[in-house]
């Protein structure tokens, strides 16, 4: 496991050297390309059909989820938009992990992928440990901040109906519990390093 500072240093190294398939130094983008152009732009235009097919090819299941606010109350509010996640379920213990289709399918580095691969220590703070870890990593899975209204990414047909998805500033995402368990040496669903198309420099995935 690496420290949280190690995660930041790894991201900086990738930006400087262009390692890991399509960094700033690669030939696929101009030398002045921004991080948003290299990540958010690709995610926004990802081939949804190909990504869904890849999820199924790697033994995953696609779930289209929409954001739901106020799940701790009696009348949660459906918010605008939707996102497609790939759910992997372990045949051994039934555990599950969820990854945004674009995070799974991209060959470029993303903050969610790096957080999973480098697995910084979980640290300690009050409240939900997975949500806390997501925050320490620089992401967020909270709807309404710390007000306690509750929320998540909903699909009524999934075993995890309301998903705590840790979303990072580059819009990449892996579920918070999957990240937290992996940081403690426990693989839920599947080892994502085996199925994510992005390969960290020097990894054997």
C-alpha positions, 0 to 999 in steps of 0.5 A: 500500500502507498500513502496518500502522498504517494498517490499524489506523487504517482499522478504527478509522475504520470503527468510529467512522463506520460507513462501508462498509455496516453499521458501528457507526453504521449503523441495522442494529444498536444503538449499543451493538453489539459488534464480535463482534455485527456480524461474528461473529454475521453470519458464524455465521448467513450463508446458506450456500446463497446464499453458495455460489451467489454464489461460483459466480456470480462464477466461483469454486468451493466447497470444504468443508475441515476442519482437519488437524493434524500434516501434517508427520508421518506420521499427521495428525489431523483436528480438529472442524469444517469451513469452506467456501471459495471458490476462484478460479482465473486462466485466464491463469496458473492461480494461485489464491486462496481466501476463506472464503465468509462473508468473500466474501459479507458486505456488512460490513467484515471484518479479512481484507477490509481486509487484502486491500484496504489491502495493508500492506507485508509486512515481514520475518521468518524462516520462511514469508513468507506465514505471517509476513505473516499474523501481522504482520496480526494473523491466524494460519494456524499449527497448533501454534504454532511447534512445526513440527507443521504443519496447514491446511484440507484438501480432497483434491479441491483443487489446494491440498489443505492450505490455509494460511488466514489467520484473523483474530480476527473469524473472517474469512479469506483464504489467506495466500499470496493476501494476501502476493502481493497486498501485493506487487502480484501478483493471484492467482486474481482481484482479490477487490475485484471480487467481495467484496460488501463495498466499502471507502469510496471504492473503485471495486470 
